[in-house]
Amino acid sequence: MGIGSVPFYRVTQYDETYISVHRAVLLHVLLHYGHHLRSLESSWSIGVSSISQKNPVKVFVGHGFEANEDYNRVFEYLESSHNFYYVNCGSPDNRGSFDRETLREELRRQITLAEVVVIPSSTYKTHRDWIDFEVNCAKGMEKPVIVLEAFGVKEKLPVQLEALGDEVIEWNERTLVDAIKRQARHEETTRWDTIEFKLD
């Protein structure tokens, strides 16, 4: 018999037994495997844990095998940030006299180690082929890419960087560090500025 358009069912002894069995099975699974679930949750939390001295974020800064002013400036900004810990996974000096494919393999190795890739847009002008490779390599490895606008001037970003960058930012120490935290570790980066008032 239905009430309106909704059918009404009487719970039989069979239904009660069926429900009781399912409750018992569910309870057994939770008791038996609960510690495995907690362990899995703990492992996941460690994987995305906050940046600390014991767990620094791994950063690759685009270089095209040349440490230009903007490349060095990125590290000046990171070093000036209080309580921000990172590991530099890149090395522009590892060029030597290797052939092009060996150099690409070296870049792959460096980018593989990183959690996030930072590209100063100025490097694209002087090392377009290498920066194209670095960005595409990062995207192929599903590494987030942060693009820094030109330093000190307003100019249009190269289309490739604008299209493939996960985040485009200006040159600012706080902005850079916050972007790395967001992209590498999905950390909340909301900050509150302190404003001081003088009473006359």
Contact map, one row per residue, 1 for C-alpha under 8 A:
11100011100000000000000000000000000000000000000000000000000000000000000000000000000000000000000000000000000000000000000000000000000000000000000000000000000000000000000000000000000000000000000000000000
11111111000000000000000000000000000000000000000000000000000000000000000000000000000000000000000000000000000000000000000000000000000000000000000000000000000000000000000000000000000000000000000000000000
11111111000000000000000000000000000000000000000000000000000000000000000000000000000000000000000000000000000000000000000000000000000000000000000000000000000000000000000000000000000000000000000000000000
01111110000000000000000000000000000000000000000000000000000000000000000000000000000000000000000000000000000000000000000000000000000000000000000000000000000000000000000000000000000000000000000000000000
01111110000000000000000000000000000000000000000000000000000000000000000000000000000000000000000000000000000000000000000000000000000000000000000000000000000000000000000000000000000000000000000000000000
01111111000000000000000000000000000000000000000000000000000000000000000000000000000000000000000000000000000000000000000000000000000000000000000000000000000000000000000000000000000000000000000000000000
11111111100000000000000000000000000000000000000000000000000000000000000000000000000000000000000000000000000000000000000000000000000000000000000000000000000000000000000000000000000000000000000000000000
11100111110000000000000000000000000000000000000000000000000000000000000000000000000000000000000000000000000000000000000000000000000000000000000000000000000000000000000000000000000000000000000000000000
10000011111000000000000000000000000000000000000000000000000000000000000000000000000000000000000000000000000000000000000000000000000000000000000000000000000000000000000000000000000000000000000000000000
00000001111100000000000000000000000000000000000000000000000000000000000000000000000000000000000000000000000000000000000000000000000000000000000000000000000000000000000000000000000000000000000000000000
00000000111110110000000000000000000000000000000000000000000000000000000000000000000000000000000000000000000000000000000000000000000000000000000000000000000000000000000000000000000000000000000000000000
00000000011111110000000000000000000000000000000000000000000000000000000000000000000000000000000000000000000000000000000000000000000000000000000000000000000000000000000000000000000000000000000000000000
00000000001111111000000000000000000000000000000000000000000000000000000000000000000000000000000000000000000000000000000000000000000000000000000000000000000000000000000000000000000000000000000000000000
00000000000111111100000000000000000000000000000000000000000000000000000000000000000000000000000000000000000000000000000000000000000000000000000000000000000000000000000000000000000000000000000000000000
00000000001111111110000000000000000000000000000000000000000000000000000000000000000000000000000000000000000000000000000000000000000000000000000000000000000000000000000000000000000000000000000000000000
00000000001111111111000000000000000000000000000000000000000000000000000000000000000000000000000000000000000000000000000000000000000000000000000000000000000000000000000000000000000000000000000000000000
00000000000011111111100000000000000000000000000000000000000000000000000000000000000000000000000000000000000000000000000000000000000000000000000000000000000000000000000000000000000000000000000000000000
00000000000001111111110000000000000000000000000000000000000000000000000000000000000000000000000000000000000000000000000000000000000000000000000000000000000000000000000000000000000000000000000000000000
00000000000000111111111000000000000000000000000000000000000000000000000000000000000000000000000000000000000000000000000000000000000000000000000000000000000000000000000000000000000000000000000000000000
00000000000000011111111100000000000000000000000000000000000000000000000000000000000000000000000000000000000000000000000000000000000000000000000000000000000000000000000000000000000000000000000000000000
00000000000000001111111110000000000000000000000000000000000000000000000000000000000000000000000000000000000000000000000000000000000000000000000000000000000000000000000000000000000000000000000000000000
00000000000000000111111111000000000000000000000000000000000000000000000000000000000000000000000000000000000000000000000000000000000000000000000000000000000000000000000000000000000000000000000000000000
00000000000000000011111111100000000000000000000000000000000000000000000000000000000000000000000000000000000000000000000000000000000000000000000000000000000000000000000000000000000000000000000000000000
00000000000000000001111111110000000000000000000000000000000000000000000000000000000000000000000000000000000000000000000000000000000000000000000000000000000000000000000000000000000000000000000000000000
00000000000000000000111111111000000000000000000000000000000000000000000000000000000000000000000000000000000000000000000000000000000000000000000000000000000000000000000000000000000000000000000000000000
00000000000000000000011111111100000000000000000000000000000000000000000000000000000000000000000000000000000000000000000000000000000000000000000000000000000000000000000000000000000000000000000000000000
00000000000000000000001111111110000000000000000000000000000000000000000000000000000000000000000000000000000000000000000000000000000000000000000000000000000000000000000000000000000000000000000000000000
00000000000000000000000111111111000000000000000000000000000000000000000000000000000000000000000000000000000000000000000000000000000000000000000000000000000000000000000000000000000000000000000000000000
00000000000000000000000011111111110000000000000000000000000000000000000000000000000000000000000000000000000000000000000000000000000000000000000000000000000000000000000000000000000000000000000000000000
00000000000000000000000001111111110000000000000000000000000000000000000000000000000000000000000000000000000000000000000000000000000000000000000000000000000000000000000000000000000000000000000000000000
00000000000000000000000000111111111000000000000000000000000000000000000000000000000000000000000000000000000000000000000000000000000000000000000000000000000000000000000000000000000000000000000000000000
00000000000000000000000000011111111000000000000000000000000000000000000000000000000000000000000000000000000000000000000000000000000000000000000000000000000000000000000000000000000000000000000000000000
00000000000000000000000000001111111110000000000000000000000000000000000000000000000000000000000000000000000000000000000000000000000000000000000000000000000000000000000000000000000000000000000000000000
00000000000000000000000000001111111111000000000000000000000000000000000000000000000000000000000000000000000000000000000000000000000000000000000000000000000000000000000000000000000000000000000000000000
00000000000000000000000000000011111111100000000000000000000000000000000000000000000000000000000000000000000000000000000000000000000000000000000000000000000000000000000000000000000000000000000000000000
00000000000000000000000000000000111111110000000000000000000000000000000000000000000000000000000000000000000000000000000000000000000000000000000000000000000000000000000000000000000000000000000000000000
00000000000000000000000000000000111111111000000000000000000000000000000000000000000000000000000000000000000000000000000000000000000000000000000000000000000000000000000000000000000000000000000000000000
00000000000000000000000000000000011111111100000000000000000000000000000000000000000000000000000000000000000000000000000000000000000000000000000000000000000000000000000000000000000000000000000000000000
00000000000000000000000000000000001111111110000000000000000000000000000000000000000000000000000000000000000000000000000000000000000000000000000000000000000000000000000000000000000000000000000000000000
00000000000000000000000000000000000111111111000000000000000000000000000000000000000000000000000000000000000000000000000000000000000000000000000000000000000000000000000000000000000000000000000000000000
00000000000000000000000000000000000011111111100000000000000000000000000000000000000000000000000000000000000000000000000000000000000000000000000000000000000000000000000000000000000000000000000000000000
00000000000000000000000000000000000001111111110000000000000000000000000000000000000000000000000000000000000000000000000000000000000000000000000000000000000000000000000000000000000000000000000000000000
00000000000000000000000000000000000000111111111000000000000000000000000000000000000000000000000000000000000000000000000000000000000000000000000000000000000000000000000000000000000000000000000000000000
00000000000000000000000000000000000000011111111100000000000000000000000000000000000000000000000000000000000000000000000000000000000000000000000000000000000000000000000000000000000000000000000000000000
00000000000000000000000000000000000000001111111110000000000000000000000000000000000000000000000000000000000000000000000000000000000000000000000000000000000000000000000000000000000000000000000000000000
00000000000000000000000000000000000000000111111110000000000000000000000000000000000000000000000000000000000000000000000000000000000000000000000000000000000000000000000000000000000000000000000000000000
00000000000000000000000000000000000000000011111110000000000000000000000000000000000000000000000000000000000000000000000000000000000000000000000000000000000000000000000000000000000000000000000000000000
00000000000000000000000000000000000000000001111111000000000000000000000000000000000000000000000000000000000000000000000000000000000000000000000000000000000000000000000000000000000000001100000000000000
00000000000000000000000000000000000000000000111111100000000000000000000000000000000000000000000000000000000000000000000000000000000000000000000000000000000000000000000000000000000000001000000000000000
00000000000000000000000000000000000000000000000111110010000000000000000000000000000000000000000000000000000000000000000000000000000000000000000000000000000000000000000000000000000000001010000000000000
00000000000000000000000000000000000000000000000011111011100000000000000000000000000110000000000000000000000000000000000000000000000000000000000000000000000000000000000000000000000010001000000000000000
00000000000000000000000000000000000000000000000001111111000000000000000000000000001110000000000000000000000000000000000000000000000000000000000000000000000000000000000000000000000000000000000000000000
00000000000000000000000000000000000000000000000000111111000000000000000000000000000110000000000000000000000000000000000000000000000000000000000000000000000000000000000000000000000000000000000000000000
00000000000000000000000000000000000000000000000000011111000000000000000000000000000000000000000000000000000000000000000000000000000000000000000000000000000000000000000000000000000000000000000000000000
00000000000000000000000000000000000000000000000001111111100000000000000000000000000010000000000000000000000000000000000000000000000000000000000000000000000000000000000000000000000000000000000000000000
00000000000000000000000000000000000000000000000000111111110000000000000000000000000111100000000000000000000000000000000000000000000000000000000000000000000000000000000000000000000000000000000000000000
00000000000000000000000000000000000000000000000000100011111000000000000000000000000011100000000000000000000000000010000000000000000000000000000000000000000000000000000000000000000000010000000000000000
00000000000000000000000000000000000000000000000000000001111100000000000000000000000001111000000000000000000000001111000000000000000000000000000000000000000000000000000000000000000000000000000000000000
00000000000000000000000000000000000000000000000000000000111110000000000000000000000001111100000000000000000000000111110000000000000000000000000000000000000000000000000000000000000000000000000000000000
00000000000000000000000000000000000000000000000000000000011111000000000000000000000000011100000000000000000001100111110000000000000000000000000000000000000000000000000000000000000000000000000000000000
00000000000000000000000000000000000000000000000000000000001111100000001001000000000000011100000000000000000000000000111100000000000000000000000000000000000000000000000000000000000000000000000000000000
00000000000000000000000000000000000000000000000000000000000111110000001000000000000000000100000000000000000000000000111100100000001001000000000000000000000000000000000000000000000000000000000000000000
00000000000000000000000000000000000000000000000000000000000011111111001000000000000000000001000000000000000000000000001000100000001000000000000000000000000000000000000000000000000000000000000000000000
00000000000000000000000000000000000000000000000000000000000001111100000000000000000000000001000000000000000000000000000000100010011000000000000000000000000000000000000000000000000000000000000000000000
00000000000000000000000000000000000000000000000000000000000000111110000000000000000000000011111000000000000000000000000000000000000000000000000000000000000000000000000000000000000000000000000000000000
00000000000000000000000000000000000000000000000000000000000000111111000000000000000000000001100000000000000000000000000000000000000000000000000000000000000000000000000000000000000000000000000000000000
00000000000000000000000000000000000000000000000000000000000000101111111100000000000000000001000000000000000000000000000000000000000000000000000000000000000000000000000000000000000000000000000000000000
00000000000000000000000000000000000000000000000000000000000000100111111100000000000000000000000000000000000000000000000000100000000000000000000000000000000000000000000000000000000000000000000000000000
00000000000000000000000000000000000000000000000000000000000000000011111110000000000000000000000000000000000000000000000000000000000000000000000000000000000000000000000000000000000000000000000000000000
00000000000000000000000000000000000000000000000000000000000000000011111111000000000000000000000000000000000000000000000101100000000000000000000000000010000000000000000000000000000000000000000000000000
00000000000000000000000000000000000000000000000000000000000011100011111111100000000000000000000000000000000000000000000100000000000000000000000000000000000000000000000000000000000000000000000000000000
00000000000000000000000000000000000000000000000000000000000000000011111111110000000000000000000000000000000000000000000000000000000000000000000000000000000000000000000000000000000000000000000000000000
00000000000000000000000000000000000000000000000000000000000000000000111111111000000000000000000000000000000000000000000000000000000000000000000000000000000000000000000000000000000000000000000000000000
00000000000000000000000000000000000000000000000000000000000010000000011111111100000000000000000000000000000000000000000000000000000000000000000000000000000000000000000000000000000000000000000000000000
00000000000000000000000000000000000000000000000000000000000000000000001111111110000000000000000000000000000000000000000000000000000000000000000000000000000000000000000000000000000000000000000000000000
00000000000000000000000000000000000000000000000000000000000000000000000111111111000000000000000000000000000000000000000000000000000000000000000000000000000000000000000000000000000000000000000000000000
00000000000000000000000000000000000000000000000000000000000000000000000011111111100000000000000000000000000000000000000000000000000000000000000000000000000000000000000000011001000000000000000000000000
00000000000000000000000000000000000000000000000000000000000000000000000001111111100100000000000000000000000000000000000000000000000000000000000000000000000000000000000000001001100000000000000000000000
00000000000000000000000000000000000000000000000000000000000000000000000000111111110100000000000000000000000000000000000000000000000000000000000000000000000000000000000000000000000000000000000000000000
00000000000000000000000000000000000000000000000000000000000000000000000000011111110000000000000000000000000000000000000000000000000000000000000000000000000000000000000000001000000000000000000000000000
00000000000000000000000000000000000000000000000000000000000000000000000000001111111100000000000000000000000000000000000000000000000000000000000000000000000000000000000000001100100000000000000000000000
00000000000000000000000000000000000000000000000000000000000000000000000000000011111100000000000000000000000000000000000000000000000000000000000000000000000000000000000000000000000000000000000000000000
00000000000000000000000000000000000000000000000000010000000000000000000000000000111110000000000000000000000000000000000000000000000000000000000000000000000000000000000000000000000000000000000000000000
00000000000000000000000000000000000000000000000000111001000000000000000000000110111111000000000000000000000000000000000000000000000000000000000000000000000000000000000000000000100000000000000000000000
00000000000000000000000000000000000000000000000000111011100000000000000000000000001111100000000000000000000000000000000000000000000000000000000000000000000000000000000000000000000000000000000000000000
00000000000000000000000000000000000000000000000000000001111000000000000000000000000111110000000000000000000000000000000000000000000000000000000000000000000000000000000000000000000000000000000000000000
00000000000000000000000000000000000000000000000000000001111000000000000000000000000011111000000000000000000000000000000000000000000000000000000000000000000000000000000000000000000000000000000000000000
00000000000000000000000000000000000000000000000000000000011110000000000000000000000001111110000000000000000000000000000000000000000000000000000000000000000000000000000000000000000000000000000000000000
00000000000000000000000000000000000000000000000000000000011110000000000000000000000000111110000000000000000001101100000000000000000000000000000000000000000000000000000000000000000000000000000000000000
00000000000000000000000000000000000000000000000000000000001111000000000000000000000000011111000000000000000001100000000000000000000000000000000000000000000000000000000000000000000000000000000000000000
00000000000000000000000000000000000000000000000000000000000000001000000000000000000000011111110000000000000001000000000000000000000000000000000000000000000000000000000000000000000000000000000000000000
00000000000000000000000000000000000000000000000000000000000000111110000000000000000000000111111000000000000000000000000000000000000000000000000000000000000000000000000000000000000000000000000000000000
00000000000000000000000000000000000000000000000000000000000000001100000000000000000000000011111100000000000000000000000000000000000000000000000000000000000000000000000000000000000000000000000000000000
00000000000000000000000000000000000000000000000000000000000000001000000000000000000000000011111100000000010000000000000000000000000000000000000000000000000000000000000000000000000000000000000000000000
00000000000000000000000000000000000000000000000000000000000000001000000000000000000000000001111111000010000000000000000000000000000000000000000000000000000000000000000000000000000000000000000000000000
00000000000000000000000000000000000000000000000000000000000000000000000000000000000000000000111111000000000000000000000000000000000000000000000000000000000000000000000000000000000000000000000000000000
00000000000000000000000000000000000000000000000000000000000000000000000000000000000000000000001111100000000000000000000000000000000000000000000000000000000000000000000000000000000000000000000000000000
00000000000000000000000000000000000000000000000000000000000000000000000000000000000000000000001111110110000000000000000000000000000000000000000000000000000000000000000000000000000000000000000000000000
00000000000000000000000000000000000000000000000000000000000000000000000000000000000000000000000011111110000000000000000000000000000000000000000000000000000000000000000000000000000000000000000000000000
00000000000000000000000000000000000000000000000000000000000000000000000000000000000000000000000001111111000000000000000000000000000000000000000000000000000000000000000000000000000000000000000000000000
00000000000000000000000000000000000000000000000000000000000000000000000000000000000000000000000000111111100000000000000000000000000000000000000000000000000000000000000000000000000000000000000000000000
00000000000000000000000000000000000000000000000000000000000000000000000000000000000000000000000001111111110000000000000000000000000000000000000000000000000000000000000000000000000000000000000000000000
00000000000000000000000000000000000000000000000000000000000000000000000000000000000000000000001001111111111000000000000000000000000000000000000000000000000000000000000000000000000000000000000000000000
00000000000000000000000000000000000000000000000000000000000000000000000000000000000000000000000000011111111100000000000000000000000010000000000000000000000000000000000000000000000000000000000000000000
00000000000000000000000000000000000000000000000000000000000000000000000000000000000000000000000000001111111110000000000000000000000000000000000000000000000000000000000000000000000000000000000000000000
00000000000000000000000000000000000000000000000000000000000000000000000000000000000000000000010000000111111111000000000000000000000000000000000000000000000000000000000000000000000000000000000000000000
00000000000000000000000000000000000000000000000000000000000000000000000000000000000000000000000000000011111111100000000000000000000001000000000000000000000000000000000000000000000000000000000000000000
00000000000000000000000000000000000000000000000000000000000000000000000000000000000000000000000000000001111111110000000000000000000001001000000000000000000000000000000000000000000000000000000000000000
00000000000000000000000000000000000000000000000000000000000000000000000000000000000000000000000000000000111111111000000000000000000000000000000000000000000000000000000000000000000000000000000000000000
00000000000000000000000000000000000000000000000000000000000100000000000000000000000000001110000000000000011111111100000000000000000000000000000000000000000000000000000000000000000000000000000000000000
00000000000000000000000000000000000000000000000000000000000100000000000000000000000000001100000000000000001111111100100000000000000001001100000000000000000000000000000000000000000000000000000000000000
00000000000000000000000000000000000000000000000000000000000000000000000000000000000000000000000000000000000111111100000000000000000000000000100000000000000000000000000000000000000000000000000000000000
00000000000000000000000000000000000000000000000000000000010000000000000000000000000000001000000000000000000011111110000000000000000000000000000000000000000000000000000000000000000000000000000000000000
00000000000000000000000000000000000000000000000000000000011100000000000000000000000000001000000000000000000001111111100000000000000000000000001000000000000000000000000000000000000000000000000000000000
00000000000000000000000000000000000000000000000000000000111100000000000000000000000000000000000000000000000000001111100000000000000000000000001100000000000000000000000000000000000000010000000000000000
00000000000000000000000000000000000000000000000000000000011100000000000000000000000000000000000000000000000000000111110000000000000000000000001111000000000000000000000000000000000100110000000000000000
00000000000000000000000000000000000000000000000000000000001111000000000000000000000000000000000000000000000000100111111000000000000000100100001111000000000000000000000000000000000000000000000000000000
00000000000000000000000000000000000000000000000000000000001111000000000000000000000000000000000000000000000000000001111100000000000000000000000011110000000000000000000000000000000000000000000000000000
00000000000000000000000000000000000000000000000000000000000011100000000000000000000000000000000000000000000000000000111110100000001000000000000011110000000000000000000000000000000000000000000000000000
00000000000000000000000000000000000000000000000000000000000011000000011000000000000000000000000000000000000000000000011111110000000000000000000000111100000000000000000000000000000000000000000000000000
00000000000000000000000000000000000000000000000000000000000000000000000000000000000000000000000000000000000000000000001111111000000000000000000000111100000011001000000000000000000000000000000000000000
00000000000000000000000000000000000000000000000000000000000000000000010000000000000000000000000000000000000000000000000111111100000000000000000000001110000000000000000000000000000000000000000000000000
00000000000000000000000000000000000000000000000000000000000001110001010000000000000000000000000000000000000000000000001111111111001000000000000000000000000000000000000000000000000000000000000000000000
00000000000000000000000000000000000000000000000000000000000000000000000000000000000000000000000000000000000000000000000111111111001100000000000000000000000001000000000000000000000000000000000000000000
00000000000000000000000000000000000000000000000000000000000000000000000000000000000000000000000000000000000000000000000011111111000000000000000000000000000000000000000000000000000000000000000000000000
00000000000000000000000000000000000000000000000000000000000000000000000000000000000000000000000000000000000000000000000001111111000000000000000000000000000000000000000000000000000000000000000000000000
00000000000000000000000000000000000000000000000000000000000000010000000000000000000000000000000000000000000000000000000000111111111000000000000000000000000000000000000000000000000000000000000000000000
00000000000000000000000000000000000000000000000000000000000000000000000000000000000000000000000000000000000000000000000000111111111100000000000000000000000000000000000000000000000000000000000000000000
00000000000000000000000000000000000000000000000000000000000000000000000000000000000000000000000000000000000000000000000000000011111110000000000000000000000000000000000000000000000000000000000000000000
00000000000000000000000000000000000000000000000000000000000000010000000000000000000000000000000000000000000000000000000000000011111111000000000000000000000000000000000000000000000000000000000000000000
00000000000000000000000000000000000000000000000000000000000001110000000000000000000000000000000000000000000000000000001000110011111111100000000000000000000000000000000000000000000000000000000000000000
00000000000000000000000000000000000000000000000000000000000000000000000000000000000000000000000000000000000000000000000000010001111111110000000000000000000000010000000000000000000000000000000000000000
00000000000000000000000000000000000000000000000000000000000000000000000000000000000000000000000000000001000000000000000000000000111111111000000000000000000000000000000000000000000000000000000000000000
00000000000000000000000000000000000000000000000000000000000001000000000000000000000000000000000000000000001100100000000000000000011111111100000000000000000000000000000000000000000000000000000000000000
00000000000000000000000000000000000000000000000000000000000000000000000000000000000000000000000000000000000000000000100000000000001111111110000010000000000000001001000000000000000000000000000000000000
00000000000000000000000000000000000000000000000000000000000000000000000000000000000000000000000000000000000000000000000000000000000111111111000000000000000000000000000000000000000000000000000000000000
00000000000000000000000000000000000000000000000000000000000000000000000000000000000000000000000000000000000100100000000000000000000011111111100000000000000000000000000000000000000000000000000000000000
00000000000000000000000000000000000000000000000000000000000000000000000000000000000000000000000000000000000000100000100000000000000001111111111110000000000000000000000000000000000000000000000000000000
00000000000000000000000000000000000000000000000000000000000000000000000000000000000000000000000000000000000000000000000000000000000000111111111110000000000000000001000000000000000000000000000000000000
00000000000000000000000000000000000000000000000000000000000000000000000000000000000000000000000000000000000000000000000000000000000000011111111000000000000000000000000000000000000000000000000000000000
00000000000000000000000000000000000000000000000000000000000000000000000000000000000000000000000000000000000000010000000000000000000000001111111000000000000000000000000000000000000000000000000000000000
00000000000000000000000000000000000000000000000000000000000000000000000000000000000000000000000000000000000000000000000000000000000000000111111100000000000000000000000000000000000000000000000000000000
00000000000000000000000000000000000000000000000000000000000000000000000000000000000000000000000000000000000000000111100000000000000000000111111110000000000000000000000000000000000000000000000000000000
00000000000000000000000000000000000000000000000000000000000000000000000000000000000000000000000000000000000000000011100000000000000000000110011111000000000000000000110000000000000000110000000000000000
00000000000000000000000000000000000000000000000000000000000000000000000000000000000000000000000000000000000000000001111000000000000000100110001111100000000000000001111000000000000000100000000000000000
00000000000000000000000000000000000000000000000000000000000000000000000000000000000000000000000000000000000000000001111000000000000000000000000111110000000000000000111110000000001100000000000000000000
00000000000000000000000000000000000000000000000000000000000000000000000000000000000000000000000000000000000000000000011110000000000000000000000011111000000000001100111110000000000000000000000000000000
00000000000000000000000000000000000000000000000000000000000000000000000000000000000000000000000000000000000000000000011110000000000000000000000001111100000000000000000111100000000000000000000000000000
00000000000000000000000000000000000000000000000000000000000000000000000000000000000000000000000000000000000000000000000111000000000000000000000000111110011010000000000111100000000000000000000000000000
00000000000000000000000000000000000000000000000000000000000000000000000000000000000000000000000000000000000000000000000111000000000000000000000000011111111010000000000001100000000000000000000000000000
00000000000000000000000000000000000000000000000000000000000000000000010000000000000000000000000000000000000000000000000001000000000000000000000000001111100000000000000001100000000000000000000000000000
00000000000000000000000000000000000000000000000000000000000000000000000000000000000000000000000000000000000000000000000000000000000000000000000000000111110000000000000000000000000000000000000000000000
00000000000000000000000000000000000000000000000000000000000000000000000000000000000000000000000000000000000000000000000000000000000000000000000000000111111000000000000000000000000000000000000000000000
00000000000000000000000000000000000000000000000000000000000000000000000000000000000000000000000000000000000000000000000000000000000000000000000000001101111100000000000000000000000000000000000000000000
00000000000000000000000000000000000000000000000000000000000000000000000000000000000000000000000000000000000000000000000000000000000000000000000000001100111110000000000000000000000000000000000000000000
00000000000000000000000000000000000000000000000000000000000000000000000000000000000000000000000000000000000000000000000000000000000000000000000000000000011111000000000000000000000000000000000000000000
00000000000000000000000000000000000000000000000000000000000000000000000000000000000000000000000000000000000000000000000010000000000000000000000000001100001111101100000000000000000000000000000000000000
00000000000000000000000000000000000000000000000000000000000000000000000000000000000000000000000000000000000000000000000010010000000000000000000000000000000111111100000000000000000000000000000000000000
00000000000000000000000000000000000000000000000000000000000000000000000000000000000000000000000000000000000000000000000000000000000000000000000000000000000011111110000000000000000000000000000000000000
00000000000000000000000000000000000000000000000000000000000000000000000000000000000000000000000000000000000000000000000000000000000100000000000000000000000001111111000000000000000000000000000000000000
00000000000000000000000000000000000000000000000000000000000000000000000000000000000000000000000000000000000000000000000010000000000000100000000000100000000011111111100000000000000000000000000000000000
00000000000000000000000000000000000000000000000000000000000000000000000000000000000000000000000000000000000000000000000000000000000000000000000000100000000011111111100100000000000000000000000000000000
00000000000000000000000000000000000000000000000000000000000000000000000000000000000000000000000000000000000000000000000000000000000000000000000000000000000000111111100000000000000000000000000000000000
00000000000000000000000000000000000000000000000000000000000000000000000000000000000000000000000000000000000000000000000000000000000000100010000010000000000000011111110000000000000000000000000000000000
00000000000000000000000000000000000000000000000000000000000000000000000000000000000000000000000000000000000000000000000000000000000000000000000111100000000000001111111100000000000000000000000000000000
00000000000000000000000000000000000000000000000000000000000000000000000000000000000000000000000000000000000000000000000000000000000000000000000111100000000000000001111100000000000000000000000000000000
00000000000000000000000000000000000000000000000000000000000000000000000000000000000000000000000000000000000000000000000000000000000000000000000011100000000000000000111110000000001000000000000000000000
00000000000000000000000000000000000000000000000000000000000000000000000000000000000000000000000000000000000000000000000000000000000000000000000001111000000000000100111111000000000000000000000000000000
00000000000000000000000000000000000000000000000000000000000000000000000000000000000000000000000000000000000000000000000000000000000000000000000001111000000000000000001111100011000000000000000000000000
00000000000000000000000000000000000000000000000000000000000000000000000000000000000000000000000000000000000000000000000000000000000000000000000000011110000000000000000111110011000000000000000000000000
00000000000000000000000000000000000000000000000000000000000000000000000000000000000000000000000000000000000000000000000000000000000000000000000000011110000000000000000011111011000000000000000000000000
00000000000000000000000000000000000000000000000000000000000000000000000000001000000000000000000000000000000000000000000000000000000000000000000000000000000000000000000001111111000000000000000000000000
00000000000000000000000000000000000000000000000000000000000000000000000000001101100000000000000000000000000000000000000000000000000000000000000000000000000000000000000000111111100000000000000000000000
00000000000000000000000000000000000000000000000000000000000000000000000000000000100000000000000000000000000000000000000000000000000000000000000000000000000000000000000000011111110000000000000000000000
00000000000000000000000000000000000000000000000000000000000000000000000000000000000000000000000000000000000000000000000000000000000000000000000000000000000000000000000011111111111000000000000000000000
00000000000000000000000000000000000000000000000000000000000000000000000000001100000000000000000000000000000000000000000000000000000000000000000000000000000000000000000011111111111100000000000000000000
00000000000000000000000000000000000000000000000000000000000000000000000000000100100100000000000000000000000000000000000000000000000000000000000000000000000000000000000000001111111110000000000000000000
00000000000000000000000000000000000000000000000000000000000000000000000000000000000000000000000000000000000000000000000000000000000000000000000000000000000000000000000000000111111111000000100000000000
00000000000000000000000000000000000000000000000000000000000000000000000000000000000000000000000000000000000000000000000000000000000000000000000001000000000000000000001000000011111111100000000000000000
00000000000000000000000000000000000000000000000000000000000000000000000000000000000000000000000000000000000000000001000000000000000000000000000001000000000000000000000000000001111111111000000000000000
00000000000000000000000000000000000000000000000000100000000000000000000000000000000000000000000000000000000000000000000000000000000000000000000000000000000000000000000000000000111111111111100000000000
00000000000000000000000000000000000000000000000000000000000000000000000000000000000000000000000000000000000000000000000000000000000000000000000000000000000000000000000000000000011111111111100000000000
00000000000000000000000000000000000000000000000000000000000000000000000000000000000000000000000000000000000000000001000000000000000000000000000110000000000000000000000000000000001111111110000000000000
00000000000000000000000000000000000000000000000000000000100000000000000000000000000000000000000000000000000000000011000000000000000000000000000100000000000000000000000000000000000111111100000000000000
00000000000000000000000000000000000000000000000111100000000000000000000000000000000000000000000000000000000000000000000000000000000000000000000000000000000000000000000000000000000111111110000000000000
00000000000000000000000000000000000000000000000100000000000000000000000000000000000000000000000000000000000000000000000000000000000000000000000000000000000000000000000000000000000011111111000000000000
00000000000000000000000000000000000000000000000001000000000000000000000000000000000000000000000000000000000000000000000000000000000000000000000000000000000000000000000000000000000011101111100000000000
00000000000000000000000000000000000000000000000000000000000000000000000000000000000000000000000000000000000000000000000000000000000000000000000000000000000000000000000000000000000011000111110000000000
00000000000000000000000000000000000000000000000000000000000000000000000000000000000000000000000000000000000000000000000000000000000000000000000000000000000000000000000000000000010011000011111000000000
00000000000000000000000000000000000000000000000000000000000000000000000000000000000000000000000000000000000000000000000000000000000000000000000000000000000000000000000000000000000000000001111100000000
00000000000000000000000000000000000000000000000000000000000000000000000000000000000000000000000000000000000000000000000000000000000000000000000000000000000000000000000000000000000000000000111110000000
00000000000000000000000000000000000000000000000000000000000000000000000000000000000000000000000000000000000000000000000000000000000000000000000000000000000000000000000000000000000000000000011111000000
00000000000000000000000000000000000000000000000000000000000000000000000000000000000000000000000000000000000000000000000000000000000000000000000000000000000000000000000000000000000000000000001111100000
00000000000000000000000000000000000000000000000000000000000000000000000000000000000000000000000000000000000000000000000000000000000000000000000000000000000000000000000000000000000000000000000111110000
00000000000000000000000000000000000000000000000000000000000000000000000000000000000000000000000000000000000000000000000000000000000000000000000000000000000000000000000000000000000000000000000011111000
00000000000000000000000000000000000000000000000000000000000000000000000000000000000000000000000000000000000000000000000000000000000000000000000000000000000000000000000000000000000000000000000001111100
00000000000000000000000000000000000000000000000000000000000000000000000000000000000000000000000000000000000000000000000000000000000000000000000000000000000000000000000000000000000000000000000000111110
00000000000000000000000000000000000000000000000000000000000000000000000000000000000000000000000000000000000000000000000000000000000000000000000000000000000000000000000000000000000000000000000000011111
00000000000000000000000000000000000000000000000000000000000000000000000000000000000000000000000000000000000000000000000000000000000000000000000000000000000000000000000000000000000000000000000000001111
00000000000000000000000000000000000000000000000000000000000000000000000000000000000000000000000000000000000000000000000000000000000000000000000000000000000000000000000000000000000000000000000000000111
